[in-house]
């Protein structure tokens, strides 16, 4: 017999399965895909439940948390039929879409469909939790490395009340799935129009939902059939006597170490298959929906949001494009032309009382501007305009020196010698404002 994988391996996979079901839950809830949300909720919580049990009861059989054991075992009972019930909701909805005649769906019809899915996906598991108590021999069992698990007394009523429910739901779901495939082949060309009436459902998602439900049905029916056959053939089917006989000493809790239950092939297959099947459902679901277009879109939104909160910029491409546009508005600096432009220097020399503003006539910088020189046109140089602009720009300096009553006459601005513009291009007013200086 091949030994089962270590308990730590299952703990890791079960937690990953829970995360895989939790990630796409939000945008499926936005689209009101009730069956899909029920599938994710039951599968994700099932993985979380098995994960907690594998951690708490790793290497021990002590009854550490009796209340949690009661809750966990009741949840496992509901989980056995909840996943097939959620698959039934998905197949039922896909069949309704494939057979719809009117494209428009009213709000009351949508509300009725949601309530029906909730009745199937939540009502059936709750009923199963209650009915299993009828054939429950004692409170629960604790298996080392596994955790608490419910106990069903192998009597004749146990099969219709508890064991056969997943098989019945799987068969009904299989019928819906077969009818949906039949309608899909018959009305394939009309599907885009039919899907337009369902918010958040396109042809790609429709096909993925169909494949998911088909895989689940093909897994549920064989496993449940084998379980029924094994319990009826190899197990001892007891006769139902009475309620008191079945629930005698009901508060008993059996504690089974791993060396015992792992040495029994049937017990090992039953327990390991029950918890690994839930993890497998989580991975299958994420394989169909975790890499779809809508999933990648939400991944990008989450990445952008987290990056902005952490202070990292995610707009490098847009900034690069903006930088290119910004640079294109300026001339291309190349060596194809030689244009000499003056340098504009501001000197705050008013800190000292006897200081003067002086500029060197030789201060200039040669900047090469490429083919843009032909487009850079300026008006011819005018001494009159330069003198008037220079005089007006230094009015405050002249007033300051007049207050000191300096006997020396002010040199006219027009008398200041300025450098001549190059022959290729003439720069008008900036040259005047840069080099026209009033000397006291």
Buried (B, 14 or more C-beta within 10 A) or exposed (E): EEEBEEBEEBBEBBBBBBEBBBBBBEBBBEBBBBBBBBBBBBBBBBBBBBBBBBBBBBEBBEBEBBEBBBEBBBBBBBBBBBBBBBBBBBBBBBBBBBEBEEEEBEEEBBEEBBEBBBEBBBEBBEEBBEBBBBBBBBBBBBBBBBBBBBBBBBBEEBBEBBBBBBBEBBBBBBBBBBBBBEBBEEBEEEBEEBBEBBEBBBEEBBBBBBBBBBBBBEBBBEBBBEBBEEBEEEEEEBEBEEEEEBBEEEEEBBEBBBEEBBEEEEBBBBBBBBBBBBBBBBBBBBBBBBEBEBBEEBEEEEEEEEEEEEEEEEEEEEEEEEEEEEEEEEBEEEEEBEBBBBEEEEEEEEEEEEEEBEBEEEEBEEEBBBEBBEEBEEEEBEEEEBBBBBBEBBEEBEEEBEEEEEEEEEEEBBEBEBEEBEEEBBBBBEBBBBBBBBEB
